[in-house]
Amino acid sequence: MKAGRSTRLLAGALLAVLLLYFFFRGVDLDAIGRAFRSADPTELVAVAAITVVTYAARAWRWGDLLAPLARVPFGRLFSATLVGFMTGLVIPRAGEVVRPYLVARRHALSISAAFASIIVERLVDLITVLGLFSLYLYVLPAPKAQVQGGLMTELKRAGLLAAAGALGVLAVLLVFHGQADRALAFMDRVLVRLPERLAAPIGEGLRAFSAGLAVLQAPWPHLLKIAGQSLFTWLSIALGITVTNHAFGIHLPFHASFLMLGFLTVGVAVPTPGMVGGFHVAYQLALTQAYGVDKGTAAAAGIACHALTNLPVLMLGLFFLTREGLTLGKVAEMADRGADGRGLDGPRESGGRGVPRVNP
C-alpha cells in the first residue's frame, strides 16, 4: 500500500512540475514580482476570508444532503469538511474517505451512506458550475475585454457535452435509488459469482450507498434549498476569483469569473498534489486567452488565488485534525484502505453509538 501511495505521489509531483514548467514558460519573472508588489493587500486578505465563508457554506449544504439519514450539528460538519479538504490537498483521495468517517463515527449512519452524500455533493457542484458557465456563454453579455475568436465556440460545445454527461450521471443515480430493489437484486446475481469474503462487504456497501442517495427523493423545498446553498457556495468562490483579479488590477465584471470557474474545474481535476500546476495553468489560460491579460499579471493572480484559497483550509484543517484525534499518518492508512475497497463500514467503534467506522 505504501509503495502504491508513493508511486501515485511521485507521478502526481512529476505532473505538477511539468505543468508548472508550462505555466512559467515565456513569463517574465520580474513582471510577476511587480504584480505582487502592486497588489492590494486588503483585497488579498478579503479573499482568504471569503474562502472560510465558502467552506462554511459547503458544511451547511452537506448537512442538508445528510438530513434524510441523520441530523449532524453544523460544528461537526464544519470540522469534517475542513479536515477532509485539507487531507485531500496533502494525500490524494484522502478526503473522500475521511469526511464520511468523521461524521459516521459519532452519528447513526454508515460510512457508505455518508460517502454517497459526497458523490451527490460533487454532482450538484458540477451541475452548478455548468449552469453558471452556460449562463455566461449563452445569456449574459460578453465583457468588453473578452477576446474575439473561435475559443467561445469551442467552449460552448464543450459545455454542452459536459452538461449532458452530468445530467446522465444524475439520471443513473435517480434510477439506482428509485429502483434500488431491482438494482440490488441484479448486483446480488453478479456478486454471487465472487468469493463470499468479497461479495458480502460489496453487497452491504451498495445497500448503504443506496440509502445515502435518499436526498434525491427529498421534497422539492428541501431540494431547492440545496440548490440555493450550492449557488451561494459557487458565487462565493466566484467572488474570491473576482476580488483576486481586482487586487492585481484586472478589472473584469463579476460574471467573468463564471467562465474562469469552467477552466478551473478542468484544471483542478488533474491529479497533482494540492492541485498545484493544474489550477495555475487553468487560471492563466482563462485570463490570457479569454481576456488578453498579460502572462506575468495572470501568473501572479493565479499563484495568489491558489494560495489564498488553500492556506486557510490547510491551517484550519490541521487545527481540526488534532481535535478529531487523527494524524496525517492515520489518514494516509485510511486512504489506502479506501483505495483498496476496504475503507468503508468496518468494525464498530467501541464506546460510541454503535455506528460503523474506518479503522485508522
Beta strands, then each sheet from edge to edge (+ up, - down):
end
